[in-house]
Amino acid sequence: MARYSAHLRSPADFGLAVQQARLARGLTQNELAAQLGVPQSTISEIEAGKSTIYLRRLLSIARLTGLEFTANWGEGDASGR
């Protein structure tokens, strides 16, 4: 099984990681949105790298503290390991 990893430094990085992990699991935006109880448009905005105040603050905290966000995923992997 293929494994993927990404450093998340911007809203676009987060969005791309979400999109790639969703695709690796074989989910559509609609399916993921339904599982999360959010509109499909929310998933679309996240994947497009739309910045939110919360994400901007998290990224600022990360920069100022030296914290790094990473994402790891694999095809069909729901465990996050």
C-alpha positions as CSV (number, residue, x, y, z in Angstrom):
1,M,0.0,0.0,0.0
2,A,1.3,3.5,-0.9
3,R,2.0,5.8,2.0
4,Y,2.1,9.6,1.7
5,S,3.3,12.4,3.9
6,A,3.2,16.2,3.7
7,H,4.4,19.2,5.7
8,L,1.5,21.5,6.3
9,R,2.7,25.2,6.3
10,S,-0.2,27.0,4.6
11,P,-4.0,26.6,4.1
12,A,-3.2,25.3,0.6
13,D,-1.0,22.6,2.1
14,F,-3.9,21.5,4.4
15,G,-6.3,21.5,1.6
16,L,-4.2,19.4,-0.7
17,A,-3.5,16.9,2.1
18,V,-7.2,16.6,2.8
19,Q,-8.0,16.2,-0.9
20,Q,-5.3,13.5,-1.4
21,A,-6.3,11.6,1.7
22,R,-9.9,11.7,0.7
23,L,-9.1,10.4,-2.8
24,A,-6.9,7.7,-1.5
25,R,-9.9,6.5,0.6
26,G,-12.1,6.5,-2.5
27,L,-14.4,9.2,-1.1
28,T,-16.2,11.9,-2.9
29,Q,-16.5,15.4,-1.4
30,N,-20.2,14.6,-0.9
31,E,-19.5,11.4,1.0
32,L,-16.9,13.0,3.3
33,A,-19.2,15.9,3.9
34,A,-22.1,13.6,4.9
35,Q,-19.8,11.6,7.3
36,L,-18.8,14.9,8.9
37,G,-22.2,16.5,8.9
38,V,-21.1,19.5,6.9
39,P,-22.1,20.9,3.5
40,Q,-20.1,19.7,0.5
41,S,-19.1,23.3,-0.1
42,T,-17.2,23.2,3.2
43,I,-15.0,20.3,1.9
44,S,-14.6,22.1,-1.4
45,E,-13.4,25.3,0.3
46,I,-11.0,23.4,2.6
47,E,-9.5,21.5,-0.4
48,A,-9.2,24.8,-2.3
49,G,-7.0,26.1,0.5
50,K,-9.4,28.7,1.7
51,S,-7.9,30.3,4.8
52,T,-9.9,30.7,7.9
53,I,-9.2,32.8,11.0
54,Y,-8.6,29.6,13.0
55,L,-6.3,28.1,10.5
56,R,-4.3,31.3,10.2
57,R,-4.0,31.5,14.0
58,L,-2.8,27.9,14.2
59,L,-0.2,28.5,11.5
60,S,1.0,31.7,13.2
61,I,1.3,29.8,16.5
62,A,3.2,27.0,14.7
63,R,5.7,29.5,13.2
64,L,6.3,31.3,16.4
65,T,6.8,28.2,18.5
66,G,8.6,26.0,15.9
67,L,5.7,23.6,15.8
68,E,5.4,21.6,12.6
69,F,2.2,20.1,11.2
70,T,2.4,17.0,9.1
71,A,-0.1,14.7,7.5
72,N,0.3,11.0,6.8
73,W,-2.1,8.8,4.9
74,G,-2.4,5.7,2.8
75,E,-4.8,4.2,0.4
76,G,-7.8,2.9,2.3
77,D,-6.2,3.7,5.6
78,A,-8.7,5.0,8.2
79,S,-6.5,4.5,11.2
80,G,-4.1,7.4,10.6
81,R,-1.1,5.1,11.3
